[in-house]
Amino acid sequence: MKKIILASNNEHKIKEFREIFTDCEILSLNDIWFLDDIVEDWETFFDNALIKCKAVREFLKGKWIEASIMADDSWLCVNALNWAPGVFSARYAGWHWDNAANRAKLLKELEWKQDRSAYFLCCIVEMFPDWNFIYSEWKTFWKILTEEIWDKSFGYDCIFFSNDLQKSFWEATADEKNSVSHRWRAIAWLIEKKQEYEN
């Protein structure tokens, strides 16, 4: 079975990738004993995804694992906030991956804004053992709700209302959410590009 190393330890993300790449073994950073922190301080989603792939590829030099590496950068851009939080979405409130604090800051800044339109953008990079790579990007459009609802465990999902589904994500089934998800659409496009690359 082919192996893909996902440059992440995010359980939700790993689950999504395993649901899509059913014919591959998806390994996390923990699975390959990659313990370093990767600094994601670039100004574009593509650069942040690429730097993660490069860091893991360097780590694998001389090791037994023969695998592609995938990394994504997927963040929220809000119209009324000049497309913030953008690449700072994971640390919007100042603490990396403090989802509750990030959402609280966002809701506070939008408290008196009439325009609550936004989009999520996902950029995915796949780097092959020879260091060549392909990438894809996709957006999904939405608006920010005025309060948190339902499952508050993952990112900004609990304040998301999908333009495509015309319902909030907590009302949607997993299949409905996946059908419009920025990450799933970006992966689908990446798979198409991968087929072209391999042929």
C-alpha positions in Angstrom: 0.0 0.0 0.0 1.3 3.4 -0.9 2.1 5.7 2.0 1.3 9.4 2.3 2.8 11.4 5.2 0.4 14.2 6.3 2.4 17.1 7.8 0.0 17.3 10.7 -1.1 15.8 14.0 -4.6 17.3 13.8 -6.9 14.4 14.4 -9.8 15.9 12.5 -7.6 16.6 9.5 -6.0 13.1 9.6 -9.5 11.5 9.7 -10.6 13.5 6.6 -7.5 12.5 4.6 -8.0 8.8 5.6 -11.6 8.9 4.5 -10.5 10.2 1.0 -7.3 8.3 0.4 -8.7 4.9 1.2 -6.1 3.1 -1.0 -3.2 4.7 0.9 -1.7 4.5 4.4 -1.9 8.0 5.9 0.8 8.7 8.4 0.9 11.6 10.8 4.0 13.5 12.0 3.7 11.5 15.2 3.8 8.2 13.3 7.2 9.1 11.8 8.5 10.5 15.0 8.8 14.0 13.6 8.9 16.1 16.8 10.2 19.5 15.5 8.1 22.7 15.4 7.6 24.0 11.9 7.5 27.8 11.8 4.6 28.9 9.5 5.4 32.6 9.2 5.1 33.1 5.5 2.6 35.5 4.0 0.8 33.0 1.7 -1.1 29.8 2.2 1.0 28.1 -0.5 4.3 29.0 1.1 3.2 27.8 4.5 2.1 24.4 3.1 5.3 24.1 1.0 7.5 24.8 4.0 5.9 22.0 5.9 6.5 19.6 3.1 10.2 20.7 2.8 10.7 20.3 6.5 9.4 16.7 6.5 11.3 15.8 3.3 14.6 17.0 5.0 13.7 14.9 8.0 13.3 11.8 5.9 16.7 12.0 4.3 18.4 8.6 4.8 15.4 7.1 6.5 13.5 4.0 5.4 10.2 5.7 4.5 9.4 6.1 0.8 6.3 8.2 0.7 4.8 11.4 -0.7 4.3 14.2 1.8 1.1 16.3 1.9 0.5 19.5 3.7 -2.2 22.1 3.7 -2.9 25.6 4.9 -6.6 26.2 5.4 -7.8 29.4 6.9 -10.6 31.9 7.2 -10.8 35.2 5.4 -13.5 37.7 6.5 -14.6 40.5 4.1 -15.4 43.2 6.8 -12.0 42.6 8.5 -10.0 43.1 5.3 -9.7 39.4 4.9 -8.3 38.7 8.3 -7.6 36.5 10.1 -6.1 34.8 7.0 -2.8 33.1 7.6 -3.1 34.0 11.2 -6.3 32.1 11.8 -4.8 29.5 14.0 -3.2 32.1 16.3 -5.7 35.0 15.8 -6.1 35.6 19.5 -2.3 35.2 20.1 -2.3 31.6 21.2 -1.7 28.9 18.6 -4.7 26.5 18.2 -6.8 28.1 20.9 -10.0 27.7 18.9 -12.3 29.2 21.6 -10.2 32.3 22.0 -9.9 32.8 18.2 -13.6 32.5 17.7 -14.3 34.9 20.6 -12.0 37.5 19.1 -13.6 37.1 15.7 -17.2 37.4 17.0 -16.2 40.4 19.1 -14.7 42.2 16.0 -17.8 41.4 13.9 -20.3 42.5 16.6 -21.4 45.7 14.9 -20.6 44.6 11.3 -23.5 44.1 8.9 -21.3 42.4 6.3 -20.5 38.9 7.7 -19.4 37.3 4.4 -16.3 35.2 4.4 -14.6 32.3 2.8 -12.3 29.4 3.8 -9.4 28.8 1.5 -7.4 25.6 1.4 -4.1 25.2 -0.3 -2.7 21.6 -0.5 0.8 20.7 -1.6 2.0 17.2 -2.4 5.7 16.7 -2.5 7.1 13.5 -4.1 10.3 11.6 -3.0 12.3 13.4 -5.8 11.3 16.8 -4.3 9.0 17.7 -7.2 5.6 18.9 -6.1 2.1 19.8 -7.2 -0.5 21.9 -5.4 -4.1 23.0 -5.6 -6.3 25.6 -4.0 -10.0 25.9 -3.4 -12.4 28.3 -1.6 -15.8 27.7 0.0 -18.0 30.7 0.8 -20.0 31.3 3.9 -21.1 33.9 6.4 -20.2 34.2 10.1 -23.0 33.5 12.5 -23.6 35.8 15.5 -22.9 33.0 18.1 -21.4 29.6 18.5 -23.6 26.6 18.0 -23.4 22.9 18.4 -20.0 21.2 18.3 -17.3 23.7 19.4 -14.4 21.3 19.2 -13.0 22.1 15.8 -11.7 25.4 14.4 -14.3 27.9 13.2 -16.9 25.3 12.2 -19.5 26.2 14.9 -19.9 29.8 13.6 -20.1 28.8 9.9 -23.2 29.1 7.6 -22.5 27.6 4.2 -23.7 29.5 1.1 -23.7 26.3 -0.9 -25.8 24.3 1.6 -27.9 27.2 2.9 -27.6 25.8 6.3 -25.0 25.8 9.1 -22.4 23.1 9.2 -23.9 21.7 12.4 -27.1 21.0 10.6 -25.4 19.3 7.7 -24.5 15.6 7.4 -20.9 14.6 7.0 -21.5 13.9 3.3 -23.1 17.3 2.8 -20.3 19.1 4.5 -17.7 17.2 2.6 -19.4 18.0 -0.7 -18.7 21.7 -0.3 -15.6 21.6 2.0 -12.7 23.7 0.8 -10.3 20.9 1.9 -12.2 18.1 0.1 -12.6 20.2 -3.1 -8.9 21.1 -3.0 -8.0 17.4 -2.5 -10.2 16.4 -5.4 -8.4 18.9 -7.7 -5.1 17.7 -6.4 -5.9 14.1 -7.3 -6.8 15.2 -10.8 -3.4 17.0 -11.1 -1.6 14.0 -9.6 -3.1 11.7 -12.3 -1.9 14.1 -15.0 1.6 14.3 -13.3 2.0 10.5 -13.0 0.8 9.9 -16.6 
